[in-house]
């Protein structure tokens, strides 16, 4: 049985088809491939709201190696945004500073090794750039905490992430219904997506309210001071 917030792609498509009143994919205006595309589009679209408002969601960590004399370290392919970069030391991990200074030079090689090697970093494409470059190779020398891109649902058994509010499932399903009715409207030149659009807007508001309950970090309003 699928959980409230981690249904399979087949479960999601079935629910969308029921809302569209076309449960049989062999006798339908929309293919399963189309509906899968709409569902994945919704995941990509609304996941940015999640990471902006929900502490810890879609966050994972990875340990990366460093190589002697090589300043670049490849980030995981699913990395969307880096939250922190740590250097492994004898008694734990030290956070590394982000530095992207375009007004001064930098060292290409340093002679610090072990716990004394605490470089700054910046980004180049999907890589970390360490300044200065390491003077030795080390396995799992860096630990990165990053926001992971949502996986694309391809096969029927692929599951939506379970680490999210159940209203996320409702929202992406209704978004798929809305996109499906948009296609029907364009093909038949008759507006039939209005109800679905209103439902998406209503669920989006509920979704925003729900995800903002995740973090207990205080929010303050700065008073206007002319």
Protein Blocks (a to p, Z undefined) as FASTA:
>chain_A
ZZfklccfklmmmmmmmmnopablklcfbdfklmmmmmmmmmmmmmmmmmmmmghiapac
ddddddehiabdcddfklfbdfbdcdddfklcadddddddfkbccdfbdcbehjllccdd
ddehjadcdddddfbdcehkbccdddddddddfbfmlccdfkbcfklmmmmmmmmmmmmm
mmmmmmnopafklmmmmmmmmmmmmmmmmmmmmpmcdcddddddZZ
